[in-house]
Amino acid sequence: MKNHVIIAYYNENIDWISNIDTNYNDIYLYNKSGKTLNINPIINVIELPNIGRESHTYLYHIINNYSNLPNECIFLQGNPFDHSIPEQELFKIINNTDNTNNSTEKFIFLTKFKLFLEKNQDSTFKEHGFLNSFWQNEHNLSSCIVKIYNELYPNFISTLFAPGALFLVNKENIYKNSLEFYKKCLNILLNSENLTDPLEGHAFERLWYYIFNNH
């Protein structure tokens, strides 16, 4: 069974998709642009409403393919290169052209850097790294993150976070959570006050590592 490459698309330049080896991967392009795409028919194009950011796309794919997942799922945004590892290295992992067995890896960040995120005693969050002030001031996520993390993981203490929500995850790690768990996560997004750009979407961006590795 081919691996799944899941792409959350809105209106980005996606010419880079031609570099994905379709002999090794099945591509699922989730189109939230509202436009009809003229694209290689080998690519699975799924139309979705423009809600929930990439978190909605990722959860939708997991839920709708839960009973038939491949060994690896690779989750990407329409333009991954703002945050991704160098392009050549990225495609080596996607296409397994470096002859490494990615299936032995349970989770691989495909981003340039990682940050450590912890819950403090005062129930706020701080991020160690140069993005601290950006996330705190630009998105004001503190209360949203605490609410979601406490709802899903009351005993949460700390996790790794890599901006961009770009990662490879083994199906074994996906299956460590039940289908109902992923539906609960999706429901959190769908109940946001702002469906198009929910704070909850930014919060889940910080939670993916913990979701797939907290076992």
N, C-alpha and C positions, 0 to 999 in steps of 0.2 A: 504494500500500500504506500502510495506517495505521501510525503509530508505535506502539511497545509501551510501556505503562506497567506496570512490574513492581513489585508490592507484596508485601513480606514481612510477613505477618499472623500474629499470635498470639492476642491477646485485646483489641485496642484498639478504640476507637470509630472506626468507619470511615464515618460519615455523610458525611464530607468528600469521599468518592469521587464523590458525585453532582455535584460541581463539575467533574469531568473530562469534557471534550467527547468523546463516543464517536463523533462523526462524523469526528473527527481522530485519535483514539487507540483502540487495542485495549487493554483492561485485563486484566491477568493477576494475579489475586489468589491467592497461594500460602498456603493455609490450614494452619497448623501448630497450630491450637487443639484439634484432635480433635473439634470440634463441627460439626454440619451447619449451614450458613449459609443463611438465608432472604434472598436477595439478588437484585438485578436479573439476569435470565437473560442479558442481553447481556454480563455480566462473566464472563470465563473463570475459574472457580474450580478450582484444582488442589490436591488434598490431598497434603500431605507430612508426614513425621514431624517432630517438634520436635527437630531436630538442627542443629548447625552455624551457628546464628544467621542473620542476613540474608546472610552470605557464601555459605552453602550454597544459599539461594534464588536468589541472583543467578547463581551458577555453574551451577546446575541449568537455569535458563532459557536461558543462553547455549549450553550444551551441547546442549540439546534443540531449539533453534531455530537452530543455527549455520548451517545450509544455507539458511535463509530469513528472515534478519533484515531489518527495515525500515531506513529511513534513520537513525532515532534510536531509542534505547532510554532510557527514564527509569526509574531505579531509586530506589525509595522504601521506607521502613519504614511499618508500620501506623499509627504516630503520628509523622509527619515534623516536626511543628511545634515540638518541643523544640529542634531544631537548625536548622530551615530558615530561609531568607530569609523576609521578610514574606509572609503567606498570599496576598495579592492578587498580589504579584510572582511567587510560585511558580506560581499557576494561569495567569498570563499566559504563562509559558514553556511549561508543559505543554500549553496549548491554543493557543499561538501567537497569542493575541489582540492582541498589540502589533504584529502584522504584520511582525515581524522573521523573517528566514530562519534558523532555528536550524540548518539543515542545513549552513550554512557554519562552524558552530562544531564543533570536534572533541570538546570536552569542556567541560562547564559544571558547576561545583560549585553545588549548590542549598542551601548552608549559609551561616550568618551570618558565619563567619570561617574563616580558614585558618591553619595552623601550618606551620613549616618543620621537617622531621625529617631528621636527619643521622646517619650512622654515624661514630662517633669512632674514633680509632686504637686504643683499648682494646677495640674490638668491642662496646661498649655503645651504647645509643641515648639521645639527649636530645631533648626537644621544647622549642622556644623559644616560650614563652607560658604563660598562667596555668594550663594543664592539666597542666603538667609533674609536679607532685607527686601529683596525682590518679591519673594513669595509672601512675606508677611504684609508688605505694604500694597502690592499690586492686587493680590487676590483675597487678602484678609481671611485666610482659611482656618484660623485656629479653632474657632468654635465648631465649624463644620467637620473638621478632621476628628476632633475629640468625640463628637456625637457618633460619627460612623464607626470609628475604631472601638468605642465602648459598646456599640450595638453588636458588632460582629465579633470582637475579641476583647471581652472585659478585662482580661489579664495581660493585655498588650503592654510591653515595656519599650521595645526599640526594634528598628528594622533598617535595612538598606534601601536607599531610594536613588534611582537613576533617572534624571529628567528625560522626557521624550516618550516614555512607555514603549520602548523597543526591546524585545526580548524573545528568546527561544525557551520553550518549556516542554519537558517530556510529559507524555500522556499519564505516566504513573503519578506525577505530581498534580496534574489536573484532577485525576480521579481520587486524590486524597480528600477532596471536598465533594459533597453530594450535589446532585442536580438541583435539589431544593436550595442549597446554599447559594448557588449561582443565580437562581431565580430571585432569591432574597436580595442579592446585590443589585440585580437589574431593577428590582422594584424600588430600591433606594434612589436610583437615578431617575426613574420615571415619576417619582413624587417630588422632584426638585421644584423650587419656585421658578427657576429659569431653565427650561428644558433645553434650549439651544446651547447655552454655555453654563452649565451647572457647576457650582463650586464642588459638588460631589464628584464630578468628573476629575477635577484636579486632585481631590482627596484619594480617589482610587488609583491615580497615577503613582501615588506614594505608597500604595498598599500591595501592588502586584507581587513583589518579592515575598512579602509576608504570607499572602494568600497561598502561594505555591510551595512555600518552604517551611511553614510553621507546623511541622509534624515530627 
